[in-house]
């Protein structure tokens, strides 16, 4: 009896095994496409189309296949046509094709795909239709189950872009490929497609999660789309997801981000030194205390900084009453997911990530160490873009986050992702449309802020004069304002669109894509390229079921700019592209060679350089004759922030102060009683500044011209060389960092972006 039972189980197992071998199993996929590159998976075709077929599997050796074919059979007919499938190394699959000329419009066709080995088979079966290409009208209604019909929802066929397909300019929105729902939520939309084609009618509106309805063209002409309102409450106890989770579906986007400076914002070593200095100053009022571990003892220390100190400048004598800065400020931008959490009282933001990165007690999670990461940015529901917010940095000032309730994680109510598309309806995303993601304002939380001081006028005896307290704003990370009040934004009446591209450009149009080429000169960024893959946002194995998009609407996530994280020797193409360098009007008269050097901010929508005030650009000028450097006889030289530390860590290398040329920098001053931090004193971070001494940076579309004179030696040819060296940190910061164990080589810090050499005859 026992043997019979065992035999029956064995027979059943064998039958099931054979069935599985002859049918489908995990790892088998197939694609029917109108395109030879298999970029789409279609079920509707034109009679003039070629049907391209692909089938892949990851279990059996393709060398052992004995038969690989597919057949087409028209509904109502017995005859079928057989076509060969051959191994395609590029696709790592069997592929084949068939003309559809013999099949009339409206015909329904069954396709069977077969891979056969000696002992097993793989079969796939599907149906397709041969249709006509027409313009279809689709009516419908957009509503919310709880609140009723929705007005002004954006409705489109999923993937249709806000771009005229015939327009060749960079990012126009001249032709709307969406409609807005009426007062009663109704809409009527037209779409050109093939009868029998399945499309998704999608809808989105701020404050709601996107949704869509799949219809078949020629069969369905009405779509009901139910949006759901967003939850009202943000949940700071939400645990952020690692960017690696996003990689599963968005491989290209993840790889872009992983190699960007966004991903290393929390753990960059030179940043850590700055975090230490800022903490020590905030807690003790003395930056020299940064090596004292006790500065991390209190998570909410009382502000010390420069409070109570006296200083004098050209405008008067002042006592510092306070500073709008906060110990949270660094984390707000460098580890925003950490900073956006709350302390145990449920009210106070976490004070900073510095103790997590720089001490033995690690307060940062692995996700917080990912810096500015996917899940944080796509939890931003709104950025406050009004002028009153421009002085404030980071997530605890400008950003409204909406994080779902962790207890609802397994349901759709426990998910939400914000972004620039109103037609993303993938259920695991629970996407919501936020148009700010396509605007420069989304960048302002970390790229627009200031130091705000409260100053009390005092007399020579440091007693109050009775004058009103002064609020002094020292603009620091000022990139958004630089862009807004230039010919790039088009947002201000006094600054109409006026730039090399001839159109308004958002931050994203240059730093998430390649900037548009210069139509006047033909010049373009090195290796200029547009995204051409309409599935760039998706990983390879997700493309077949993904949404095809106009590539111009896709934003890669490399956030390219100064590319500080590129290894030494690699070309930093954005720095190469940013400006033009020219030597002009060179002549020799009475033994004096004279000329001008122009630096033209031709291709950046902000000052050159921009960003934190530590960044600078040095223009170095050298004149040679008969193998000797000529002596300069006028005083156009690089100022002190260019560095002069012959006995420092770098043994005088990279010291440019006093040499012919100019430094482009926003040069601040801190209190005189902090000069004990020389040479760092000459490179003042905005967080410590009390006065702006000068700003020699070049505004968008403007040109800086300097003039030079040198004494010649003889009548031989004179060679003039001008170079631009972009410095991520001024020389004083490098010296100070190196003295404290944070060594950055000059090759990593100094980047020669331009070099012009000309000769002139006496």
Buried (B, 14 or more C-beta within 10 A) or exposed (E): EEEEEEEEEEEEEEEEEEEEBBEBBEEBBBBBBBBEEBBBBBBBBBBEBBBBBBBBBEEBEBEEBEEBBBBBBBEEEEEEEEBEBEEBEEBEBBBBBBEBEEBEEEBBBBBBBBBBBEEBBBEBEBEBBBBBEEEBEBEBBBBBEEEEBBEEBBBBBBBBBBBBEEEEBBBEEEEEBBBBBBEEBBBEBEBEBBBBBBBBBBBBBBEBBBBBBEBBBBEBEEBEBBBBBBBEEBBBEBEBBBBBBBBEBBBBBBBBBBBBBBBBBBBBEBBBBBBBBBBBBBBBBBBBBBEBEEBBEEBEBEBBBBBEBBBEEEEBBBBBEBBBBBBBBBBBBBBBBBBBBEEEEEEEBBBBBBBBBBEEEEBBBEBBBBBBBBBBBBBBBBBBBEEEBBBBBBBBBBBEBBBBBEEEEEEBBBBBBBBBBBBBBBEEBBBBBBEBBBBBBBBBBBBBBBBBBBBBBBEEEEEEEEEEEBEBEBBBBBBBBBBBBBBBBBBEEEBEBEBBBBBBBBBBBBBBBBBBBBEEEEBBBEEEEEBEBBBBBBBEEBBBEBBBBBBBBBBBBBBBBBBBBBEEEEEBBBBBBBBBBBBEEBEBEEEBBBBBBBBBBBBBBBBBBBBBBBBBBBBBBBBBBEEEEBEBEEEBBBBBBBBBBEEBEBEEEBBBBBBBBBBBBBBBBBBEEBEEBEBBBBBBBBBBBBBBBEBBBBBBBBBBEBEBBBEBBEEEEBBBBBBBBBBBBBBBBBBBBBEBEBBBEBEBBBBBBBEBEBEBEB
